[in-house]
Every structure is written in C-alpha cells, then in structure tokens.
Amino acid sequence: MLEKGYVTAKSGHSRSSTVDLTLYHLDTGELAPMGGDHDLMDPISHYGAKGTTPAEARNRQYLCSIMEACGFNRYDCEWWHYTLKDEPYPDTYFDFPIT
C-alpha cells in the first residue's frame, strides 16, 4: 500500500487540513454512487479510472468541483481525499493522544 501511494508513513490528516468525504442524497440519505467504496485501495478509486459508470464519473467530478472551488486539492489515487491548498502547517505531522 505504501509503494502504490495509498498509505503514507506520515498522514496529512493529522494536520486537520486533509479530509475524506463523499456525496449523499439529502432527500433519501443514501450515498451517491462514486464507483468504488471509500477507502478502497484499488485503481478503480483513481480519478479517470476505467470501469466507472458515467453517473459515477459525474459524481466524482461534481465532488471535485465543489472541493476545488472551496480551496482544496484532490488526491488523484483516491476520489474521496482532499487537502486544503493553503494549509497552515504543511510540513508538520502532529502526533498526540486523543482522549
């Protein structure tokens, strides 16, 4: 997983500037089809992956357009993963117990 770029030794999530998210339908509460589950470490999770349906590709692009308009960069290997462009601590990895 490290070699394929799905997992890093130090996570940007610890800075609270990286988020994982998806879309869902407000009227039903159901998740929008995105073409592969969240945290699926597989090439189908990449943007532009072959094998996604047109609806799934549109949903990925819609999520991406929202997040990029709000100041986030996407991670090309995971359709659900976004990092704040101007994060305040880009070179810091926090490691502390949460109670």
N, CA, C and O atoms as a Tinker XYZ file with bonds, in Angstrom:
   396  protein
     1  N      0.811000   -1.190000    0.000000    73     2
     2  CA     0.000000    0.000000    0.000000    64     1     3
     3  C      0.860000    1.263000    0.000000    63     2     4     5
     4  O      0.511000    2.258000   -0.635000    81     3
     5  N      1.985000    1.219000    0.715000    73     3     6
     6  CA     2.897000    2.367000    0.714000    64     5     7
     7  C      3.464000    2.608000   -0.680000    63     6     8     9
     8  O      3.463000    3.739000   -1.168000    81     7
     9  N      3.947000    1.552000   -1.318000    73     7    10
    10  CA     4.563000    1.690000   -2.641000    64     9    11
    11  C      3.580000    2.162000   -3.698000    63    10    12    13
    12  O      3.972000    2.856000   -4.636000    81    11
    13  N      2.315000    1.802000   -3.564000    73    11    14
    14  CA     1.304000    2.186000   -4.551000    64    13    15
    15  C      0.723000    3.568000   -4.277000    63    14    16    17
    16  O     -0.089000    4.059000   -5.061000    81    15
    17  N      1.127000    4.203000   -3.174000    73    15    18
    18  CA     0.687000    5.561000   -2.875000    64    17    19
    19  C     -0.622000    5.685000   -2.133000    63    18    20    21
    20  O     -1.143000    6.791000   -1.989000    81    19
    21  N     -1.172000    4.574000   -1.653000    73    19    22
    22  CA    -2.450000    4.634000   -0.941000    64    21    23
    23  C     -2.294000    5.002000    0.530000    63    22    24    25
    24  O     -3.199000    5.578000    1.133000    81    23
    25  N     -1.152000    4.668000    1.097000    73    23    26
    26  CA    -0.904000    4.925000    2.516000    64    25    27
    27  C      0.461000    5.585000    2.630000    63    26    28    29
    28  O      1.409000    5.192000    1.950000    81    27
    29  N      0.557000    6.588000    3.490000    73    27    30
    30  CA     1.838000    7.254000    3.711000    64    29    31
    31  C      2.322000    6.978000    5.129000    63    30    32    33
    32  O      1.539000    6.668000    6.028000    81    31
    33  N      3.606000    7.096000    5.298000    73    31    34
    34  CA     4.180000    6.885000    6.628000    64    33    35
    35  C      3.717000    7.969000    7.602000    63    34    36    37
    36  O      3.549000    7.715000    8.795000    81    35
    37  N      3.516000    9.167000    7.083000    73    35    38
    38  CA     3.033000   10.290000    7.891000    64    37    39
    39  C      1.809000   10.863000    7.197000    63    38    40    41
    40  O      1.860000   11.206000    6.016000    81    39
    41  N      0.726000   10.965000    7.923000    73    39    42
    42  CA    -0.541000   11.359000    7.327000    64    41    43
    43  C     -0.821000   12.855000    7.454000    63    42    44    45
    44  O     -0.662000   13.442000    8.524000    81    43
    45  N     -1.236000   13.453000    6.351000    73    43    46
    46  CA    -1.679000   14.837000    6.371000    64    45    47
    47  C     -2.980000   15.017000    7.141000    63    46    48    49
    48  O     -3.339000   16.140000    7.497000    81    47
    49  N     -3.690000   13.921000    7.400000    73    47    50
    50  CA    -4.917000   14.016000    8.188000    64    49    51
    51  C     -4.626000   14.530000    9.592000    63    50    52    53
    52  O     -5.490000   15.146000   10.216000    81    51
    53  N     -3.415000   14.283000   10.095000    73    51    54
    54  CA    -3.091000   14.720000   11.455000    64    53    55
    55  C     -3.048000   16.235000   11.575000    63    54    56    57
    56  O     -3.091000   16.766000   12.685000    81    55
    57  N     -2.963000   16.937000   10.454000    73    55    58
    58  CA    -2.938000   18.409000   10.471000    64    57    59
    59  C     -4.340000   19.004000   10.404000    63    58    60    61
    60  O     -4.502000   20.220000   10.507000    81    59
    61  N     -5.336000   18.172000   10.234000    73    59    62
    62  CA    -6.737000   18.601000   10.092000    64    61    63
    63  C     -6.957000   19.442000    8.847000    63    62    64    65
    64  O     -7.940000   20.179000    8.761000    81    63
    65  N     -6.059000   19.339000    7.888000    73    63    66
    66  CA    -6.226000   20.042000    6.616000    64    65    67
    67  C     -6.578000   19.076000    5.498000    63    66    68    69
    68  O     -6.816000   19.498000    4.366000    81    67
    69  N     -6.614000   17.798000    5.799000    73    67    70
    70  CA    -6.963000   16.773000    4.828000    64    69    71
    71  C     -8.218000   16.061000    5.307000    63    70    72    73
    72  O     -8.328000   15.676000    6.470000    81    71
    73  N     -9.169000   15.893000    4.383000    73    71    74
    74  CA   -10.439000   15.256000    4.720000    64    73    75
    75  C    -10.768000   14.172000    3.703000    63    74    76    77
    76  O    -10.332000   14.230000    2.554000    81    75
    77  N    -11.531000   13.198000    4.133000    73    75    78
    78  CA   -12.108000   12.181000    3.265000    64    77    79
    79  C    -13.618000   12.375000    3.318000    63    78    80    81
    80  O    -14.208000   12.453000    4.396000    81    79
    81  N    -14.237000   12.452000    2.140000    73    79    82
    82  CA   -15.677000   12.680000    2.121000    64    81    83
    83  C    -16.292000   12.164000    0.841000    63    82    84    85
    84  O    -15.597000   11.818000   -0.113000    81    83
    85  N    -17.614000   12.120000    0.842000    73    83    86
    86  CA   -18.368000   11.682000   -0.326000    64    85    87
    87  C    -19.634000   12.517000   -0.434000    63    86    88    89
    88  O    -19.834000   13.463000    0.328000    81    87
    89  N    -20.474000   12.165000   -1.374000    73    87    90
    90  CA   -21.756000   12.834000   -1.583000    64    89    91
    91  C    -22.887000   11.900000   -1.162000    63    90    92    93
    92  O    -22.761000   10.678000   -1.242000    81    91
    93  N    -23.985000   12.489000   -0.717000    73    91    94
    94  CA   -25.178000   11.698000   -0.463000    64    93    95
    95  C    -26.394000   12.523000   -0.819000    63    94    96    97
    96  O    -26.322000   13.748000   -0.923000    81    95
    97  N    -27.504000   11.845000   -1.004000    73    95    98
    98  CA   -28.757000   12.491000   -1.380000    64    97    99
    99  C    -29.483000   12.964000   -0.118000    63    98   100   101
   100  O    -29.803000   12.161000    0.758000    81    99
   101  N    -29.738000   14.260000   -0.032000    73    99   102
   102  CA   -30.418000   14.802000    1.141000    64   101   103
   103  C    -31.813000   14.213000    1.317000    63   102   104   105
   104  O    -32.252000   13.967000    2.441000    81   103
   105  N    -32.505000   13.988000    0.207000    73   103   106
   106  CA   -33.887000   13.521000    0.307000    64   105   107
   107  C    -34.002000   12.075000    0.798000    63   106   108   109
   108  O    -34.992000   11.723000    1.439000    81   107
   109  N    -33.009000   11.235000    0.510000    73   107   110
   110  CA   -33.086000    9.828000    0.908000    64   109   111
   111  C    -32.035000    9.440000    1.947000    63   110   112   113
   112  O    -32.191000    8.434000    2.641000    81   111
   113  N    -30.975000   10.226000    2.057000    73   111   114
   114  CA   -29.881000    9.879000    2.949000    64   113   115
   115  C    -28.963000    8.810000    2.378000    63   114   116   117
   116  O    -28.041000    8.357000    3.057000    81   115
   117  N    -29.205000    8.403000    1.141000    73   115   118
   118  CA   -28.383000    7.372000    0.512000    64   117   119
   119  C    -27.135000    7.989000   -0.104000    63   118   120   121
   120  O    -27.153000    9.117000   -0.595000    81   119
   121  N    -26.053000    7.222000   -0.064000    73   119   122
   122  CA   -24.805000    7.668000   -0.674000    64   121   123
   123  C    -24.943000    7.711000   -2.189000    63   122   124   125
   124  O    -25.592000    6.855000   -2.791000    81   123
   125  N    -24.330000    8.709000   -2.789000    73   123   126
   126  CA   -24.298000    8.794000   -4.247000    64   125   127
   127  C    -23.316000    7.750000   -4.766000    63   126   128   129
   128  O    -22.286000    7.508000   -4.136000    81   127
   129  N    -23.614000    7.136000   -5.894000    73   127   130
   130  CA   -22.670000    6.165000   -6.449000    64   129   131
   131  C    -21.410000    6.865000   -6.934000    63   130   132   133
   132  O    -21.472000    7.812000   -7.718000    81   131
   133  N    -20.264000    6.382000   -6.455000    73   131   134
   134  CA   -18.986000    7.013000   -6.769000    64   133   135
   135  C    -18.034000    6.073000   -7.499000    63   134   136   137
   136  O    -16.963000    6.501000   -7.930000    81   135
   137  N    -18.396000    4.814000   -7.646000    73   135   138
   138  CA   -17.522000    3.866000   -8.340000    64   137   139
   139  C    -16.419000    3.354000   -7.456000    63   138   140   141
   140  O    -15.250000    3.681000   -7.663000    81   139
   141  N    -16.766000    2.570000   -6.492000    73   139   142
   142  CA   -15.798000    2.056000   -5.525000    64   141   143
   143  C    -16.044000    2.689000   -4.177000    63   142   144   145
   144  O    -16.272000    3.894000   -4.068000    81   143
   145  N    -15.995000    1.872000   -3.166000    73   143   146
   146  CA   -16.245000    2.363000   -1.814000    64   145   147
   147  C    -15.120000    3.256000   -1.315000    63   146   148   149
   148  O    -13.991000    3.203000   -1.804000    81   147
   149  N    -15.453000    4.060000   -0.348000    73   147   150
   150  CA   -14.495000    4.899000    0.366000    64   149   151
   151  C    -13.406000    4.004000    0.957000    63   150   152   153
   152  O    -13.698000    2.942000    1.506000    81   151
   153  N    -12.181000    4.431000    0.844000    73   151   154
   154  CA   -11.007000    3.703000    1.341000    64   153   155
   155  C    -10.740000    2.386000    0.613000    63   154   156   157
   156  O    -10.057000    1.516000    1.153000    81   155
   157  N    -11.267000    2.226000   -0.602000    73   155   158
   158  CA   -10.943000    1.064000   -1.417000    64   157   159
   159  C     -9.597000    1.325000   -2.084000    63   158   160   161
   160  O     -9.501000    2.165000   -2.978000    81   159
   161  N     -8.582000    0.629000   -1.667000    73   159   162
   162  CA    -7.230000    0.816000   -2.187000    64   161   163
   163  C     -7.080000    0.005000   -3.476000    63   162   164   165
   164  O     -6.560000   -1.111000   -3.472000    81   163
   165  N     -7.549000    0.597000   -4.577000    73   163   166
   166  CA    -7.623000   -0.105000   -5.846000    64   165   167
   167  C     -7.600000    0.924000   -6.974000    63   166   168   169
   168  O     -8.042000    2.054000   -6.766000    81   167
   169  N     -7.108000    0.579000   -8.143000    73   167   170
   170  CA    -7.089000    1.528000   -9.257000    64   169   171
   171  C     -8.463000    2.098000   -9.621000    63   170   172   173
   172  O     -8.528000    3.186000  -10.192000    81   171
   173  N     -9.559000    1.406000   -9.312000    73   171   174
   174  CA   -10.894000    1.934000   -9.605000    64   173   175
   175  C    -11.159000    3.213000   -8.804000    63   174   176   177
   176  O    -12.041000    3.995000   -9.157000    81   175
   177  N    -10.397000    3.425000   -7.727000    73   175   178
   178  CA   -10.561000    4.614000   -6.889000    64   177   179
   179  C     -9.905000    5.857000   -7.470000    63   178   180   181
   180  O    -10.135000    6.963000   -6.980000    81   179
   181  N     -9.093000    5.691000   -8.507000    73   179   182
   182  CA    -8.383000    6.822000   -9.116000    64   181   183
   183  C     -9.341000    7.672000   -9.945000    63   182   184   185
   184  O    -10.304000    7.160000  -10.516000    81   183
   185  N     -9.067000    8.970000  -10.006000    73   183   186
   186  CA    -9.811000    9.823000  -10.930000    64   185   187
   187  C     -9.513000    9.369000  -12.348000    63   186   188   189
   188  O     -8.364000    9.080000  -12.682000    81   187
   189  N    -10.540000    9.303000  -13.181000    73   187   190
   190  CA   -10.380000    8.875000  -14.559000    64   189   191
   191  C    -10.244000    7.377000  -14.718000    63   190   192   193
   192  O     -9.876000    6.903000  -15.793000    81   191
   193  N    -10.533000    6.621000  -13.670000    73   191   194
   194  CA   -10.399000    5.166000  -13.727000    64   193   195
   195  C    -11.360000    4.568000  -14.736000    63   194   196   197
   196  O    -12.514000    4.984000  -14.841000    81   195
   197  N    -10.870000    3.594000  -15.469000    73   195   198
   198  CA   -11.729000    2.833000  -16.367000    64   197   199
   199  C    -12.574000    1.896000  -15.523000    63   198   200   201
   200  O    -12.104000    1.347000  -14.527000    81   199
   201  N    -13.814000    1.719000  -15.926000    73   199   202
   202  CA   -14.695000    0.821000  -15.198000    64   201   203
   203  C    -15.754000    1.532000  -14.374000    63   202   204   205
   204  O    -16.659000    0.886000  -13.846000    81   203
   205  N    -15.658000    2.856000  -14.254000    73   203   206
   206  CA   -16.727000    3.582000  -13.569000    64   205   207
   207  C    -17.830000    3.898000  -14.581000    63   206   208   209
   208  O    -17.571000    4.049000  -15.775000    81   207
   209  N    -19.031000    3.992000  -14.092000    73   207   210
   210  CA   -20.152000    4.340000  -14.965000    64   209   211
   211  C    -20.137000    5.845000  -15.229000    63   210   212   213
   212  O    -19.473000    6.586000  -14.504000    81   211
   213  N    -20.853000    6.309000  -16.249000    73   211   214
   214  CA   -20.938000    7.761000  -16.468000    64   213   215
   215  C    -21.478000    8.514000  -15.252000    63   214   216   217
   216  O    -21.004000    9.609000  -14.947000    81   215
   217  N    -22.456000    7.945000  -14.559000    73   215   218
   218  CA   -23.012000    8.599000  -13.363000    64   217   219
   219  C    -21.965000    8.693000  -12.253000    63   218   220   221
   220  O    -21.858000    9.723000  -11.586000    81   219
   221  N    -21.201000    7.635000  -12.056000    73   219   222
   222  CA   -20.153000    7.646000  -11.033000    64   221   223
   223  C    -19.071000    8.671000  -11.381000    63   222   224   225
   224  O    -18.599000    9.401000  -10.510000    81   223
   225  N    -18.690000    8.719000  -12.632000    73   223   226
   226  CA   -17.678000    9.694000  -13.061000    64   225   227
   227  C    -18.195000   11.120000  -12.870000    63   226   228   229
   228  O    -17.439000   11.998000  -12.454000    81   227
   229  N    -19.473000   11.361000  -13.170000    73   227   230
   230  CA   -20.061000   12.698000  -12.958000    64   229   231
   231  C    -20.071000   13.052000  -11.481000    63   230   232   233
   232  O    -19.766000   14.187000  -11.116000    81   231
   233  N    -20.413000   12.105000  -10.634000    73   231   234
   234  CA   -20.434000   12.363000   -9.194000    64   233   235
   235  C    -19.043000   12.690000   -8.672000    63   234   236   237
   236  O    -18.886000   13.586000   -7.842000    81   235
   237  N    -18.047000   11.981000   -9.144000    73   235   238
   238  CA   -16.665000   12.280000   -8.745000    64   237   239
   239  C    -16.275000   13.682000   -9.187000    63   238   240   241
   240  O    -15.659000   14.433000   -8.429000    81   239
   241  N    -16.636000   14.031000  -10.416000    73   239   242
   242  CA   -16.296000   15.358000  -10.926000    64   241   243
   243  C    -17.054000   16.445000  -10.165000    63   242   244   245
   244  O    -16.504000   17.515000   -9.902000    81   243
   245  N    -18.293000   16.181000   -9.816000    73   243   246
   246  CA   -19.088000   17.142000   -9.053000    64   245   247
   247  C    -18.451000   17.384000   -7.681000    63   246   248   249
   248  O    -18.278000   18.532000   -7.270000    81   247
   249  N    -18.104000   16.311000   -6.980000    73   247   250
   250  CA   -17.428000   16.448000   -5.687000    64   249   251
   251  C    -16.136000   17.234000   -5.849000    63   250   252   253
   252  O    -15.847000   18.134000   -5.061000    81   251
   253  N    -15.361000   16.894000   -6.871000    73   251   254
   254  CA   -14.087000   17.567000   -7.112000    64   253   255
   255  C    -14.291000   19.054000   -7.384000    63   254   256   257
   256  O    -13.542000   19.883000   -6.869000    81   255
   257  N    -15.285000   19.397000   -8.180000    73   255   258
   258  CA   -15.511000   20.813000   -8.499000    64   257   259
   259  C    -15.901000   21.605000   -7.260000    63   258   260   261
   260  O    -15.480000   22.751000   -7.098000    81   259
   261  N    -16.691000   21.012000   -6.397000    73   259   262
   262  CA   -17.084000   21.677000   -5.144000    64   261   263
   263  C    -15.854000   21.901000   -4.268000    63   262   264   265
   264  O    -15.620000   23.007000   -3.783000    81   263
   265  N    -15.080000   20.852000   -4.074000    73   263   266
   266  CA   -13.930000   20.942000   -3.185000    64   265   267
   267  C    -12.861000   21.887000   -3.728000    63   266   268   269
   268  O    -12.282000   22.660000   -2.966000    81   267
   269  N    -12.594000   21.838000   -5.024000    73   267   270
   270  CA   -11.597000   22.743000   -5.592000    64   269   271
   271  C    -12.066000   24.191000   -5.530000    63   270   272   273
   272  O    -11.252000   25.092000   -5.326000    81   271
   273  N    -13.356000   24.428000   -5.699000    73   271   274
   274  CA   -13.896000   25.786000   -5.576000    64   273   275
   275  C    -13.787000   26.309000   -4.145000    63   274   276   277
   276  O    -13.775000   27.518000   -3.914000    81   275
   277  N    -13.709000   25.388000   -3.193000    73   275   278
   278  CA   -13.593000   25.755000   -1.776000    64   277   279
   279  C    -12.143000   25.750000   -1.281000    63   278   280   281
   280  O    -11.895000   25.865000   -0.081000    81   279
   281  N    -11.182000   25.616000   -2.213000    73   279   282
   282  CA    -9.780000   25.750000   -1.835000    64   281   283
   283  C     -9.053000   24.469000   -1.491000    63   282   284   285
   284  O     -8.051000   24.504000   -0.777000    81   283
   285  N     -9.539000   23.329000   -1.987000    73   283   286
   286  CA    -8.900000   22.051000   -1.726000    64   285   287
   287  C     -8.312000   21.468000   -3.011000    63   286   288   289
   288  O     -8.798000   21.742000   -4.108000    81   287
   289  N     -7.267000   20.668000   -2.860000    73   287   290
   290  CA    -6.689000   19.883000   -3.953000    64   289   291
   291  C     -7.118000   18.442000   -3.795000    63   290   292   293
   292  O     -7.218000   17.936000   -2.677000    81   291
   293  N     -7.374000   17.778000   -4.911000    73   291   294
   294  CA    -7.717000   16.358000   -4.854000    64   293   295
   295  C     -6.447000   15.520000   -4.849000    63   294   296   297
   296  O     -5.372000   15.979000   -5.235000    81   295
   297  N     -6.602000   14.291000   -4.405000    73   295   298
   298  CA    -5.537000   13.294000   -4.479000    64   297   299
   299  C     -5.962000   12.321000   -5.564000    63   298   300   301
   300  O     -6.985000   11.651000   -5.422000    81   299
   301  N     -5.201000   12.230000   -6.641000    73   299   302
   302  CA    -5.622000   11.502000   -7.829000    64   301   303
   303  C     -5.867000   10.007000   -7.613000    63   302   304   305
   304  O     -6.585000    9.392000   -8.402000    81   303
   305  N     -5.298000    9.411000   -6.578000    73   303   306
   306  CA    -5.469000    7.971000   -6.343000    64   305   307
   307  C     -6.708000    7.637000   -5.511000    63   306   308   309
   308  O     -7.097000    6.473000   -5.416000    81   307
   309  N     -7.330000    8.658000   -4.908000    73   307   310
   310  CA    -8.484000    8.421000   -4.036000    64   309   311
   311  C     -9.530000    9.507000   -4.291000    63   310   312   313
   312  O     -9.303000   10.667000   -3.949000    81   311
   313  N    -10.650000    9.157000   -4.873000    73   311   314
   314  CA   -11.663000   10.148000   -5.238000    64   313   315
   315  C    -12.224000   10.887000   -4.021000    63   314   316   317
   316  O    -12.800000   11.961000   -4.190000    81   315
   317  N    -12.082000   10.366000   -2.825000    73   315   318
   318  CA   -12.671000   10.924000   -1.607000    64   317   319
   319  C    -11.713000   11.817000   -0.811000    63   318   320   321
   320  O    -12.125000   12.392000    0.197000    81   319
   321  N    -10.474000   11.949000   -1.223000    73   319   322
   322  CA    -9.400000   12.545000   -0.411000    64   321   323
   323  C     -9.040000   13.944000   -0.924000    63   322   324   325
   324  O     -8.686000   14.107000   -2.092000    81   323
   325  N     -9.132000   14.946000   -0.054000    73   323   326
   326  CA    -8.835000   16.338000   -0.409000    64   325   327
   327  C     -8.000000   17.005000    0.678000    63   326   328   329
   328  O     -8.175000   16.752000    1.870000    81   327
   329  N     -7.083000   17.866000    0.228000    73   327   330
   330  CA    -6.221000   18.612000    1.149000    64   329   331
   331  C     -6.340000   20.102000    0.872000    63   330   332   333
   332  O     -6.325000   20.528000   -0.283000    81   331
   333  N     -6.456000   20.877000    1.911000    73   331   334
   334  CA    -6.544000   22.328000    1.822000    64   333   335
   335  C     -5.311000   22.878000    1.113000    63   334   336   337
   336  O     -4.186000   22.559000    1.499000    81   335
   337  N     -5.506000   23.703000    0.080000    73   335   338
   338  CA    -4.382000   24.235000   -0.708000    64   337   339
   339  C     -3.433000   25.056000    0.151000    63   338   340   341
   340  O     -2.216000   24.892000    0.063000    81   339
   341  N     -3.969000   25.921000    0.964000    73   339   342
   342  CA    -3.149000   26.808000    1.790000    64   341   343
   343  C     -3.190000   26.367000    3.250000    63   342   344   345
   344  O     -3.493000   27.159000    4.143000    81   343
   345  N     -2.885000   25.109000    3.475000    73   343   346
   346  CA    -2.947000   24.607000    4.844000    64   345   347
   347  C     -1.907000   25.310000    5.721000    63   346   348   349
   348  O     -0.817000   25.626000    5.245000    81   347
   349  N     -2.225000   25.557000    6.983000    73   347   350
   350  CA    -1.343000   26.343000    7.838000    64   349   351
   351  C     -0.056000   25.639000    8.265000    63   350   352   353
   352  O      0.933000   26.310000    8.558000    81   351
   353  N     -0.042000   24.315000    8.308000    73   351   354
   354  CA     1.143000   23.580000    8.769000    64   353   355
   355  C      1.509000   22.474000    7.767000    63   354   356   357
   356  O      1.448000   21.296000    8.119000    81   355
   357  N      1.882000   22.818000    6.548000    73   355   358
   358  CA     2.079000   21.802000    5.508000    64   357   359
   359  C      3.227000   20.828000    5.764000    63   358   360   361
   360  O      3.235000   19.737000    5.193000    81   359
   361  N      4.178000   21.185000    6.590000    73   359   362
   362  CA     5.328000   20.313000    6.829000    64   361   363
   363  C      5.363000   19.739000    8.236000    63   362   364   365
   364  O      6.391000   19.225000    8.676000    81   363
   365  N      4.239000   19.826000    8.942000    73   363   366
   366  CA     4.166000   19.354000   10.318000    64   365   367
   367  C      3.243000   18.145000   10.391000    63   366   368   369
   368  O      2.179000   18.129000    9.772000    81   367
   369  N      3.651000   17.141000   11.143000    73   367   370
   370  CA     2.814000   15.973000   11.393000    64   369   371
   371  C      2.609000   15.880000   12.890000    63   370   372   373
   372  O      3.556000   15.653000   13.642000    81   371
   373  N      1.375000   16.056000   13.320000    73   371   374
   374  CA     1.068000   16.057000   14.739000    64   373   375
   375  C      0.856000   14.627000   15.209000    63   374   376   377
   376  O      0.238000   13.819000   14.516000    81   375
   377  N      1.367000   14.327000   16.372000    73   375   378
   378  CA     1.241000   13.003000   16.953000    64   377   379
   379  C      0.989000   13.186000   18.437000    63   378   380   381
   380  O      1.913000   13.456000   19.205000    81   379
   381  N     -0.256000   13.039000   18.834000    73   379   382
   382  CA    -0.605000   13.205000   20.242000    64   381   383
   383  C     -1.806000   12.331000   20.559000    63   382   384   385
   384  O     -2.625000   12.056000   19.683000    81   383
   385  N     -1.913000   11.899000   21.793000    73   383   386
   386  CA    -3.048000   11.051000   22.157000    64   385   387
   387  C     -4.339000   11.858000   22.185000    63   386   388   389
   388  O     -4.356000   13.023000   22.584000    81   387
   389  N     -5.395000   11.226000   21.762000    73   387   390
   390  CA    -6.731000   11.842000   21.815000    64   389   391
   391  C     -7.520000   11.105000   22.891000    63   390   392   393
   392  O     -7.651000    9.882000   22.866000    81   391
   393  N     -8.037000   11.879000   23.831000    73   391   394
   394  CA    -8.803000   11.261000   24.911000    64   393   395
   395  C    -10.223000   11.762000   24.914000    63   394   396
   396  O    -11.020000   11.351000   25.756000    81   395
